[in-house]
Amino acid sequence: MTKLNLPEAHRNIIVTIHYDEPIKFTHQASPWSVKNKNIRDLEWNNTPEEEVAIQKDFDFAVVWAIENKRPLHLGEFGVYEKTGMESRIRLTNYIARQTEKRNWSWSYWEFNAGFGIYYMDKAEWKPSLLNALIPQKEKND
């Protein structure tokens, strides 16, 4: 971000960032990743250390956005399907809530392939991941 040079006169530009951290976790067992294809069984547990690492990255982006007077959009984040579902849910939820806390919009990567939140063969959402992204409000009777 520090090397991004945007035209000053074009104030309607929204800066899109991607976030793959912690990449060793989010991309474990991904066959296209030379560094991560043989990594398995890592978890993300919402430990203070894990959360602070993300907060620092996002806070850096916030400072940049303020200094450059540009809105931010988190245009890509997600966890590869070979990762345990409970950890996927925890990190997905944490990142979505952290972006919202900073008033960013977000987009999840992606719909129905290796990171997906939708079962094409069943024509239905993966409810746990969908709820991690868009928590369902409890119904009051």
Backbone as ProteinMPNN parsed JSONL, in Angstrom:
{"seq_chain_A": "MTKLNLPEAHRNIIVTIHYDEPIKFTHQASPWSVKNKNIRDLEWNNTPEEEVAIQKDFDFAVVWAIENKRPLHLGEFGVYEKTGMESRIRLTNYIARQTEKRNWSWSYWEFNAGFGIYYMDKAEWKPSLLNALIPQKEKND", "coords_chain_A": {"N_chain_A": [[0.81, -1.196, 0.0], [1.97, 1.2, 0.653], [3.379, 1.969, -1.572], [1.529, 2.583, -3.425], [0.274, 4.747, -5.778], [-2.068, 6.979, -6.334], [-4.178, 8.879, -8.531], [-4.605, 12.129, -7.523], [-6.771, 13.79, -8.154], [-8.865, 12.079, -8.682], [-11.19, 11.195, -6.749], [-13.091, 9.269, -6.294], [-12.174, 6.72, -6.163], [-12.076, 3.548, -4.796], [-10.082, 1.738, -2.697], [-9.053, -1.522, -3.028], [-8.184, -4.254, -1.081], [-6.485, -7.363, -0.539], [-6.518, -10.133, 1.68], [-4.685, -12.619, 2.974], [-3.588, -13.673, 5.215], [-3.253, -15.564, 8.261], [-1.101, -16.9, 6.014], [0.075, -19.421, 5.901], [-1.711, -20.895, 7.329], [-4.251, -20.288, 6.039], [-3.883, -21.195, 3.455], [-3.09, -23.818, 3.633], [-2.32, -27.089, 2.527], [-2.981, -26.519, -0.078], [-2.8, -27.295, -3.423], [-1.538, -25.716, -5.393], [0.25, -24.107, -4.116], [3.539, -23.859, -3.513], [4.92, -23.486, -1.089], [3.009, -24.167, 0.833], [1.618, -26.51, 0.252], [2.188, -28.975, 1.447], [1.581, -28.681, 4.065], [-0.399, -29.399, 6.868], [-3.227, -29.709, 9.062], [-3.12, -27.382, 10.654], [-4.441, -25.0, 12.952], [-6.71, -22.299, 13.668], [-7.372, -20.379, 16.365], [-8.492, -18.116, 17.584], [-6.741, -16.959, 19.421], [-5.245, -14.499, 21.603], [-2.792, -13.644, 20.458], [-3.048, -14.409, 17.76], [-5.25, -12.864, 16.998], [-4.31, -10.234, 17.463], [-2.283, -10.027, 15.55], [-3.735, -9.835, 13.153], [-5.256, -7.557, 13.704], [-3.218, -5.61, 13.836], [-2.298, -5.583, 11.166], [-4.644, -4.697, 9.87], [-5.043, -2.266, 11.158], [-2.822, -0.866, 10.259], [-3.574, -0.569, 7.59], [-5.809, 1.059, 7.963], [-4.643, 3.449, 8.923], [-3.184, 4.155, 6.644], [-5.337, 4.579, 4.868], [-6.635, 6.765, 6.064], [-4.603, 8.722, 5.993], [-4.361, 8.958, 3.234], [-6.847, 9.594, 2.462], [-8.796, 7.752, 1.432], [-11.312, 5.345, 0.832], [-11.57, 1.923, 1.965], [-11.844, -1.421, 0.758], [-12.179, -4.731, 1.574], [-11.373, -6.98, -0.568], [-10.934, -9.643, -0.9], [-10.785, -12.539, 0.986], [-10.347, -15.584, 2.789], [-10.451, -19.148, 3.545], [-8.842, -22.086, 2.66], [-10.407, -25.159, 1.651], [-9.309, -27.564, 2.663], [-8.637, -27.166, 5.2], [-9.502, -27.498, 8.668], [-12.976, -27.277, 9.417], [-14.016, -25.904, 11.697], [-11.947, -24.147, 12.436], [-11.817, -22.683, 10.074], [-14.273, -21.387, 10.159], [-13.973, -19.814, 12.488], [-11.821, -18.03, 11.794], [-12.837, -16.817, 9.464], [-15.145, -15.53, 10.429], [-13.934, -13.797, 12.283], [-12.324, -12.1, 10.686], [-14.28, -10.909, 9.011], [-15.803, -9.501, 10.945], [-13.841, -7.763, 11.94], [-13.328, -6.145, 9.718], [-15.788, -4.875, 9.432], [-15.896, -3.508, 11.844], [-14.105, -1.522, 11.284], [-15.408, -0.106, 9.411], [-15.242, -0.947, 6.731], [-16.146, -2.29, 3.574], [-16.649, -5.682, 2.458], [-15.639, -8.644, 0.613], [-16.02, -12.05, 0.197], [-13.74, -14.682, -0.66], [-14.24, -17.559, -2.135], [-17.078, -18.342, -4.236], [-17.906, -21.186, -4.876], [-15.77, -23.03, -5.114], [-12.565, -24.153, -4.083], [-12.366, -22.504, -1.777], [-14.907, -22.021, -1.219], [-18.324, -21.1, -0.242], [-20.607, -22.34, -0.914], [-22.493, -25.165, -1.901], [-22.489, -26.444, -4.951], [-23.416, -28.854, -6.091], [-25.475, -29.571, -4.38], [-26.983, -27.357, -4.415], [-27.046, -25.43, -2.334], [-26.232, -23.367, 0.503], [-23.216, -23.468, 2.48], [-23.925, -23.728, 5.583], [-22.578, -23.095, 8.03], [-20.318, -21.575, 7.282], [-21.56, -19.501, 5.888], [-22.998, -18.346, 7.993], [-20.841, -17.524, 9.519], [-19.919, -15.438, 8.012], [-22.211, -13.821, 7.684], [-23.791, -13.371, 10.317], [-26.642, -14.88, 11.746], [-29.415, -13.283, 13.1], [-30.766, -13.733, 16.311], [-34.002, -14.981, 16.838], [-36.563, -13.385, 18.514], [-39.141, -14.454, 20.533]], "CA_chain_A": [[0.0, 0.0, 0.0], [2.793, 2.406, 0.762], [3.885, 2.332, -2.897], [0.396, 2.87, -4.298], [0.198, 6.158, -6.146], [-3.355, 7.204, -6.976], [-4.358, 10.253, -9.001], [-5.222, 12.958, -6.488], [-8.036, 14.366, -8.614], [-9.893, 11.038, -8.774], [-11.519, 10.907, -5.364], [-14.083, 8.201, -6.201], [-11.505, 5.419, -6.195], [-12.088, 2.745, -3.569], [-8.911, 0.862, -2.715], [-9.362, -2.904, -2.673], [-7.049, -5.023, -0.572], [-6.689, -8.795, -0.321], [-5.9, -10.539, 2.938], [-4.502, -14.072, 3.015], [-2.865, -14.054, 6.425], [-1.916, -16.152, 8.157], [-1.159, -17.679, 4.771], [0.424, -20.824, 6.173], [-2.973, -21.485, 7.752], [-5.342, -20.133, 5.069], [-3.581, -21.905, 2.205], [-2.518, -25.139, 3.886], [-2.719, -28.206, 1.656], [-3.401, -26.057, -1.407], [-1.861, -27.913, -4.351], [-0.843, -24.726, -6.216], [1.181, -23.347, -3.288], [4.769, -24.606, -3.253], [5.265, -23.382, 0.327], [1.967, -24.613, 1.758], [0.89, -27.703, -0.193], [2.426, -30.119, 2.328], [1.223, -28.317, 5.446], [-1.723, -29.928, 7.238], [-3.694, -29.749, 10.457], [-2.966, -26.152, 11.427], [-5.705, -24.456, 13.417], [-6.791, -20.892, 14.062], [-8.163, -20.533, 17.583], [-8.838, -16.83, 18.193], [-5.885, -16.606, 20.555], [-4.896, -13.075, 21.561], [-1.688, -13.423, 19.517], [-3.598, -14.513, 16.404], [-6.113, -11.709, 16.764], [-3.489, -9.017, 17.42], [-1.577, -9.987, 14.258], [-4.686, -9.323, 12.163], [-5.571, -6.168, 14.071], [-2.09, -4.755, 13.435], [-2.346, -5.432, 9.707], [-5.794, -3.88, 9.514], [-4.814, -0.907, 11.664], [-1.889, -0.26, 9.313], [-4.375, -0.17, 6.434], [-6.648, 2.19, 8.382], [-3.788, 4.637, 8.95], [-2.934, 4.504, 5.246], [-6.578, 5.104, 4.3], [-6.85, 8.105, 6.628], [-3.578, 9.615, 5.44], [-4.576, 9.124, 1.796], [-8.261, 9.963, 2.269], [-9.366, 6.766, 0.517], [-12.033, 4.239, 1.476], [-11.02, 0.589, 1.722], [-12.711, -2.581, 0.579], [-11.456, -5.998, 1.638], [-11.917, -7.626, -1.751], [-10.681, -11.088, -0.931], [-10.255, -13.272, 2.139], [-10.959, -16.898, 2.891], [-9.623, -20.253, 4.027], [-8.954, -23.231, 1.755], [-11.284, -26.214, 2.152], [-8.599, -28.666, 3.32], [-8.467, -26.751, 6.588], [-10.625, -27.9, 9.502], [-14.098, -26.353, 9.303], [-14.172, -25.033, 12.872], [-10.954, -23.078, 12.302], [-12.254, -21.838, 8.944], [-15.377, -20.562, 10.661], [-13.441, -18.823, 13.437], [-11.064, -16.977, 11.116], [-13.746, -16.113, 8.561], [-15.957, -14.636, 11.251], [-13.095, -12.764, 12.883], [-11.938, -11.123, 9.667], [-15.469, -10.138, 8.612], [-16.156, -8.558, 12.016], [-12.808, -6.735, 12.028], [-13.531, -5.182, 8.636], [-16.982, -4.096, 9.764], [-15.508, -2.614, 12.946], [-13.357, -0.418, 10.678], [-16.295, 0.475, 8.39], [-14.889, -1.378, 5.386], [-16.957, -3.318, 2.94], [-15.832, -6.874, 2.232], [-16.072, -9.702, -0.304], [-15.389, -13.329, 0.517], [-13.2, -15.45, -1.779], [-15.055, -17.373, -3.278], [-18.427, -18.88, -4.152], [-18.142, -22.631, -4.761], [-14.625, -23.909, -5.391], [-11.767, -24.549, -2.929], [-12.597, -21.664, -0.609], [-16.304, -21.666, -1.352], [-19.344, -21.139, 0.808], [-21.823, -22.857, -1.529], [-22.419, -26.496, -2.513], [-23.178, -26.428, -6.244], [-24.105, -30.122, -6.324], [-26.679, -29.597, -3.54], [-27.666, -26.069, -4.596], [-27.304, -24.851, -1.021], [-25.117, -22.729, 1.212], [-22.562, -24.132, 3.603], [-24.523, -22.852, 6.596], [-21.644, -22.612, 9.056], [-19.511, -20.494, 6.714], [-22.459, -18.383, 5.622], [-23.26, -17.713, 9.288], [-19.608, -16.851, 9.949], [-19.87, -14.183, 7.266], [-23.42, -13.033, 7.941], [-24.428, -14.026, 11.47], [-28.093, -14.813, 11.813], [-29.917, -12.693, 14.341], [-31.652, -14.636, 17.056], [-35.404, -14.576, 16.797], [-37.2, -13.219, 19.822], [-40.558, -14.827, 20.496]], "C_chain_A": [[0.853, 1.258, 0.0], [3.339, 2.858, -0.589], [2.768, 2.663, -3.885], [0.283, 4.367, -4.523], [-1.071, 6.376, -6.959], [-3.47, 8.647, -7.433], [-5.163, 11.064, -7.976], [-6.604, 13.462, -6.898], [-9.185, 13.342, -8.656], [-10.243, 10.529, -7.376], [-12.546, 9.786, -5.207], [-13.471, 6.807, -6.249], [-11.592, 4.772, -4.813], [-10.928, 1.765, -3.676], [-9.312, -0.519, -2.2], [-8.097, -3.608, -2.223], [-7.46, -6.49, -0.452], [-5.978, -9.158, 0.968], [-5.878, -12.055, 3.027], [-3.834, -14.559, 4.297], [-3.784, -14.735, 7.433], [-1.883, -17.185, 7.032], [-0.789, -19.148, 4.966], [-0.832, -21.59, 6.619], [-4.017, -21.453, 6.636], [-5.134, -20.93, 3.791], [-2.965, -23.288, 2.426], [-3.153, -26.188, 2.981], [-3.215, -27.764, 0.282], [-2.376, -26.518, -2.437], [-1.068, -26.93, -5.2], [0.23, -23.964, -5.432], [2.404, -24.186, -2.932], [5.083, -24.615, -1.759], [4.259, -24.059, 1.255], [1.297, -25.937, 1.402], [1.083, -28.912, 0.717], [2.131, -29.831, 3.797], [-0.202, -28.796, 5.708], [-1.979, -29.688, 8.725], [-3.375, -28.517, 11.297], [-4.351, -25.65, 11.816], [-5.583, -22.961, 13.671], [-7.807, -20.843, 15.184], [-8.588, -19.237, 18.256], [-7.994, -16.53, 19.436], [-5.585, -15.11, 20.485], [-3.787, -12.775, 20.556], [-2.182, -13.461, 18.075], [-4.435, -13.281, 16.062], [-5.303, -10.426, 16.621], [-2.747, -8.913, 16.093], [-2.491, -9.421, 13.174], [-5.017, -7.867, 12.454], [-4.456, -5.213, 13.651], [-2.085, -4.518, 11.929], [-3.482, -4.498, 9.29], [-5.623, -2.434, 9.989], [-3.815, -0.157, 10.782], [-2.65, 0.254, 8.099], [-5.265, 1.025, 6.762], [-5.838, 3.485, 8.371], [-3.515, 5.099, 7.521], [-4.17, 5.158, 4.633], [-6.868, 6.519, 4.797], [-5.871, 9.094, 6.021], [-3.826, 9.927, 3.964], [-6.017, 9.482, 1.436], [-8.937, 9.07, 1.229], [-10.128, 5.71, 1.315], [-11.405, 2.9, 1.089], [-12.133, -0.442, 1.583], [-11.831, -3.819, 0.683], [-12.057, -6.886, 0.556], [-11.671, -9.113, -1.835], [-10.143, -11.539, 0.412], [-10.977, -14.606, 2.181], [-9.96, -17.927, 3.35], [-9.898, -21.47, 3.145], [-9.661, -24.406, 2.442], [-10.585, -27.379, 2.86], [-8.323, -28.371, 4.793], [-9.687, -27.195, 7.384], [-11.721, -26.839, 9.528], [-14.224, -25.424, 10.505], [-13.169, -23.876, 12.835], [-11.309, -22.133, 11.168], [-13.336, -20.873, 9.406], [-14.843, -19.463, 11.562], [-12.724, -17.685, 12.719], [-11.963, -16.165, 10.183], [-14.586, -15.104, 9.33], [-15.119, -13.489, 11.797], [-12.726, -11.681, 11.861], [-13.141, -10.281, 9.235], [-15.832, -9.11, 9.679], [-15.12, -7.437, 12.159], [-12.947, -5.707, 10.911], [-14.72, -4.285, 8.942], [-16.698, -3.095, 10.886], [-14.8, -1.366, 12.407], [-14.141, 0.271, 9.554], [-15.836, 0.202, 6.964], [-16.002, -2.266, 4.859], [-16.051, -4.528, 2.716], [-16.481, -7.793, 1.2], [-15.305, -10.965, 0.064], [-14.875, -13.986, -0.761], [-13.501, -16.903, -1.488], [-16.321, -18.186, -3.161], [-18.485, -20.396, -3.952], [-16.967, -23.528, -5.143], [-13.874, -24.157, -4.075], [-11.944, -23.737, -1.659], [-14.09, -21.441, -0.378], [-17.207, -21.831, -0.151], [-20.656, -21.746, 0.286], [-21.554, -24.233, -2.125], [-23.188, -26.456, -3.829], [-23.979, -27.701, -6.461], [-25.399, -30.243, -5.52], [-27.543, -28.347, -3.724], [-28.051, -25.464, -3.244], [-26.028, -24.272, -0.419], [-24.479, -23.706, 2.186], [-22.951, -23.285, 4.812], [-23.534, -22.298, 7.616], [-20.763, -21.48, 8.536], [-20.364, -19.274, 6.393], [-22.757, -17.623, 6.915], [-22.017, -17.016, 9.837], [-19.482, -15.497, 9.253], [-21.019, -13.258, 7.629], [-24.158, -13.7, 9.093], [-25.942, -13.807, 11.469], [-28.509, -14.216, 13.15], [-30.853, -13.683, 14.998], [-33.069, -14.101, 17.023], [-35.932, -14.483, 18.223], [-38.666, -13.563, 19.69], [-41.398, -13.875, 21.298]], "O_chain_A": [[0.479, 2.268, -0.597], [3.726, 4.017, -0.736], [3.031, 2.984, -5.043], [0.208, 5.149, -3.575], [-1.14, 6.003, -8.13], [-2.921, 9.545, -6.796], [-6.282, 10.693, -7.622], [-7.505, 13.548, -6.065], [-10.354, 13.728, -8.663], [-9.664, 9.558, -6.891], [-12.842, 9.391, -4.079], [-14.195, 5.818, -6.365], [-11.229, 5.373, -3.802], [-10.821, 1.038, -4.663], [-9.835, -0.664, -1.095], [-7.069, -3.563, -2.899], [-8.638, -6.806, -0.283], [-4.956, -8.564, 1.312], [-6.922, -12.697, 3.14], [-3.55, -15.749, 4.433], [-4.989, -14.482, 7.435], [-2.556, -18.213, 7.097], [-1.298, -20.017, 4.257], [-0.989, -22.775, 6.323], [-4.607, -22.486, 6.318], [-6.098, -21.297, 3.119], [-2.383, -23.863, 1.506], [-4.354, -26.168, 2.714], [-3.809, -28.561, -0.444], [-1.201, -26.167, -2.335], [0.001, -27.292, -5.69], [1.035, -23.249, -6.029], [2.309, -25.12, -2.135], [5.474, -25.65, -1.219], [4.623, -24.481, 2.352], [0.484, -26.437, 2.178], [0.222, -29.792, 0.755], [2.407, -30.659, 4.665], [-1.093, -28.62, 4.877], [-1.057, -29.492, 9.516], [-3.36, -28.597, 12.525], [-5.32, -25.857, 11.086], [-4.487, -22.434, 13.862], [-8.965, -21.215, 14.996], [-9.011, -19.267, 19.411], [-8.48, -15.92, 20.388], [-5.664, -14.517, 19.409], [-3.84, -11.753, 19.871], [-1.777, -12.633, 17.258], [-4.332, -12.731, 14.965], [-5.587, -9.614, 15.741], [-2.596, -7.813, 15.562], [-2.053, -8.607, 12.361], [-5.051, -7.041, 11.542], [-4.733, -4.119, 13.16], [-1.893, -3.392, 11.47], [-3.293, -3.616, 8.453], [-6.016, -1.496, 9.295], [-3.949, 1.05, 10.581], [-2.41, 1.366, 7.631], [-5.451, 1.907, 5.924], [-6.305, 4.504, 7.863], [-3.603, 6.289, 7.22], [-4.06, 6.179, 3.953], [-7.301, 7.373, 4.022], [-6.262, 10.176, 5.585], [-3.535, 11.03, 3.501], [-6.359, 9.651, 0.266], [-9.561, 9.55, 0.283], [-9.65, 5.237, 2.347], [-10.792, 2.765, 0.03], [-13.195, -0.343, 2.197], [-10.844, -3.941, -0.042], [-13.123, -7.473, 0.745], [-12.156, -9.773, -2.754], [-9.163, -10.99, 0.916], [-12.088, -14.737, 1.669], [-8.778, -17.634, 3.526], [-11.051, -21.834, 2.915], [-9.527, -24.613, 3.648], [-11.24, -28.115, 3.597], [-7.837, -29.228, 5.531], [-10.789, -27.264, 6.839], [-11.437, -25.647, 9.647], [-14.518, -24.242, 10.325], [-13.52, -22.745, 13.171], [-11.124, -20.921, 11.283], [-13.308, -19.687, 9.078], [-15.221, -18.301, 11.414], [-12.98, -16.514, 12.996], [-11.849, -14.941, 10.131], [-14.715, -13.952, 8.917], [-15.551, -12.336, 11.775], [-12.812, -10.489, 12.153], [-13.025, -9.062, 9.108], [-16.139, -7.964, 9.35], [-15.473, -6.297, 12.462], [-12.709, -4.52, 11.133], [-14.661, -3.074, 8.732], [-17.204, -1.973, 10.87], [-14.885, -0.291, 12.999], [-13.606, 1.119, 8.84], [-16.025, 1.041, 6.083], [-16.711, -2.914, 5.629], [-14.827, -4.41, 2.778], [-17.685, -7.734, 0.948], [-14.084, -10.939, 0.222], [-15.492, -13.865, -1.818], [-12.933, -17.407, -0.519], [-16.622, -18.683, -2.076], [-19.053, -20.857, -2.961], [-17.177, -24.696, -5.469], [-14.515, -24.355, -3.043], [-11.693, -24.245, -0.566], [-14.48, -20.746, 0.56], [-16.923, -22.563, 0.797], [-21.687, -21.676, 0.956], [-20.528, -24.452, -2.77], [-24.418, -26.436, -3.82], [-25.103, -27.645, -6.961], [-26.321, -30.944, -5.937], [-28.679, -28.286, -3.253], [-29.189, -25.048, -3.024], [-24.913, -24.641, -0.786], [-25.119, -24.647, 2.655], [-22.361, -22.229, 5.038], [-23.651, -21.141, 8.02], [-20.489, -20.527, 9.265], [-19.934, -18.14, 6.605], [-22.766, -16.393, 6.924], [-22.134, -16.017, 10.547], [-18.996, -14.531, 9.841], [-20.824, -12.063, 7.853], [-25.057, -14.511, 8.866], [-26.437, -12.707, 11.226], [-28.004, -14.609, 14.202], [-31.625, -14.376, 14.336], [-33.294, -12.899, 17.165], [-35.759, -15.399, 19.027], [-39.359, -13.023, 18.828], [-42.616, -14.04, 21.375]]}, "name": "protein", "num_of_chains": 1, "seq": "MTKLNLPEAHRNIIVTIHYDEPIKFTHQASPWSVKNKNIRDLEWNNTPEEEVAIQKDFDFAVVWAIENKRPLHLGEFGVYEKTGMESRIRLTNYIARQTEKRNWSWSYWEFNAGFGIYYMDKAEWKPSLLNALIPQKEKND"}
